Amino acid sequence: MDANHPPVKTYKQCASDHGISEPTITNVVKKFVNEGLDGTIKLKRSVNSDNAQRKVDGRVEAKLLEVACGPVPKGHSRWTLRLLEAQMKIILDEPISREAIRRTLKKPTSTSPQRLLVPPKERRPRIHSLHGRCSGCL
């Protein structure tokens, strides 16, 4: 798009060449004009990025599990996220959010690394009779 470096392309041509929308091209050009090259290519990291520093590391997770599996405070029948948040705030110097506690204590899903390491059960061959019953399924 630079007039000093031909061939000059339109916004539409740039968008189709790079597989993005025209408003994205417009936003990048505006950002370049206002903030320069450094401001345009500055990377923004999401809070959920793997590179972001996590508050719940192995040490904190172990302490959280110890508290959650321990005795429940008087007047309560079970641990809640709010109770765990308050207790962890007392134990640690930095408070931990309820969402971080929830993610830490959440059951692993079928695609979690721990479940993927378990080999699938061996399957027995199933023989179906004429009546639709499976002799191997019983």
C-alpha positions, 0 to 999 in steps of 0.5 A: 500500500506504500506509494513509494514502493510500487505496485500500489494496492488498494485496501480490497486487494490487500485484504484478498491477498492476505485473507483478512477483511477490509476493516482490519486493513483500515484499522492497521493503517490507522494504527500505523499512522497514529502510533508508528511501526512500533505501536502497530506491531506491539504484541498484546497478550491475552490474560488466558495466554500460556505465556501469562504468569499464572498465580496458581502454580504447583505449590499453590495448587497443592495447598488448595487441594489440601484445604479443599480436602480438609475439614469444613469450617464450622457452620458450613456443610461443604467447601464453596468457592467463596470459602476457599477464596477467603481461606486461601487469602488468609494462607497466601500473601496474594489473593486468588480469584474464584475462577482460578480456584474453579479451574484448578479444582475442575474435573479433567475433561476427556481431552485433558493430557492426563486422560489422553495418557491412559490407553483405551480399553481393549475391545472384545469382538462382538458377535451378534445373533440373528435376533440382534442380541450380542453374545459378547456384550453380556 
